[in-house]
Amino acid sequence: MCGGVEAREADKVWKIYFPNPKAALPVLLEDSGQLDWITWGRRKEQQGHDPQGGWAKLSTVQAGGWDKYRPRRGFGMVQRFMEKEGQPGDKNRPSHWFDVPEGYALECLVIGEGEQRRVYVVTTEPPAECAWIHDRWPLLAGLAGS
């Protein structure tokens, strides 16, 4: 389900993990072409009315389940993402890192305005060869002009 990402900014490499309440992703907004660091989802202990978690199932998005939040399309500009084996709560869950191919980004939804914006990674079914790791997988989007 993409519990962490690796992003590069100039010569710095950032490892960002969802459990951190200050986690943010570098997101390219489709409608503005602007790259911003946006807070990644909402944790249970955080105040707000936005959905809990940091992910949006593609099937729920397609069925209109996110329409009430008036989401905008964004692209998570990361080089790698991390999946943990098993289910939350399992002990000693191994992490697996996967490269995001050149010219691709994580498909994301951005909701809210200004400092209240949050980004959610759109997930789908994993590739068959990775289904044993997790039952949800970040959806990759091709970037225009790549």
N, C-alpha and C positions, 0 to 999 in steps of 0.2 A: 504494500500500500504506500510505499515511498515514505519511510520514516526519517529519512535524512537525504541531504543533497550536498554536492560539492559545487561551488561556484567560484569563478575567478573574476577579479576586478583588478585591472592593470597587472602587477606582478604579485598580488596577494591571492592566496587560495583560502576560501572560507568553507568550513564544514559546518553545516547547519542541521540541527536535529529537532524534529517537531516537538518533543516533550519540553524543550526550553520555551518558557512563556514569552521570551523576547525574539523567538525565531521569526525571520523575515526572508522572503525570497526576492531575487532580482527579477522583476516582471516587466516585459515589454507589452504595453497596452496596444491592442490592435487598432483601436479607434484614434489614438493620438500619436502612435509611434514613439512614445516617451518611455524610457526605462526608469523604473522606480523600485526601491526596496519597499515591499509591502508585507505587513504582518501576516504570518502564515496561520490561518484558521483561528479557532477559539478552543481553549481547553476547558474542561468541566469546571474548574475553580475560577475561571475568569468571568467577569460580569459581561452582560450584553445579551442581545436578542438574536445575534447571528447564529447559524448552525454550529453545534459542537463538532469538533474534529477539524481535520485539515484537508478533507477529501470530498469529492462529489462523484457519485456513481454515474457513469455515462447514461445508463438506462433511466435513472431518475431525472437527469438533465433533459434527455430526449422526451420524457413523459410530461415535462412541464413542472416538475417538482421544485425547481429553483426559480421559476418565473417571478414569484412574489418578491424575490430579493433584487430584481432587475439587474442581473449579472452582466458584466462586460467581459468580453473575451480577452484573455491575456496569455502570454507565453512565458513560462518559467525558464529563464536563460541560465541553465546549469549545464555542467559538463558531465556529471555523474549523479546517479541516485542510488539509494540504499534500500534494500528490502530485508526485513528480518523474517527468518523462518518461523513457522508455527503461528500460534495465536497469542494475543496479548495475555500476560499473566503466566505463560509458560516460562520456566526457568531456563537460563543459559541458551537463549535463542541466538543462533549464529547470524551474523550480518553478511550480506552479499552485496557488492557494489557493481553497478552496471554503467557502462559508458553511454552517453546520449550521442548518437551519430552527428557528425558535422552537418549543419543545415537544419537541425531539428531542435525542438524545445519541448518542455512539458506543457500540455494543454491545461489551461487554468481558467477559473472563473474568478472575477474580482467583483466584490460587492461593497457597498458603502461609499462614502465620500471623504476626501481629505485624510485627516489622521485616523478616521474611523474605518478606513478601507481594510479589507481582509482578502486574502487570496486562498483559494481551495484548488488542489490538484485534482483534475478529472481522472477517474480510474475506470478501467475496463478489465476484461479477463486477461490473464497472463498468457504469454506465448506457451504453447504446449510443453516445450522443453523446460519451462520454469514453473509450471503449475504446482510442483511439489513444494516450492518455496512459500508461495502465498496465493490466495484466491483472487486478489485484486492487484492491478498493475497500472502504473501511470500511463496515460494515453500520450503518445508522442505526436506532435504536429510539425509538419514541414513549414519552414519559414519562407516566405515569398522572396524571390530573387536569389535563393541559395542553389 
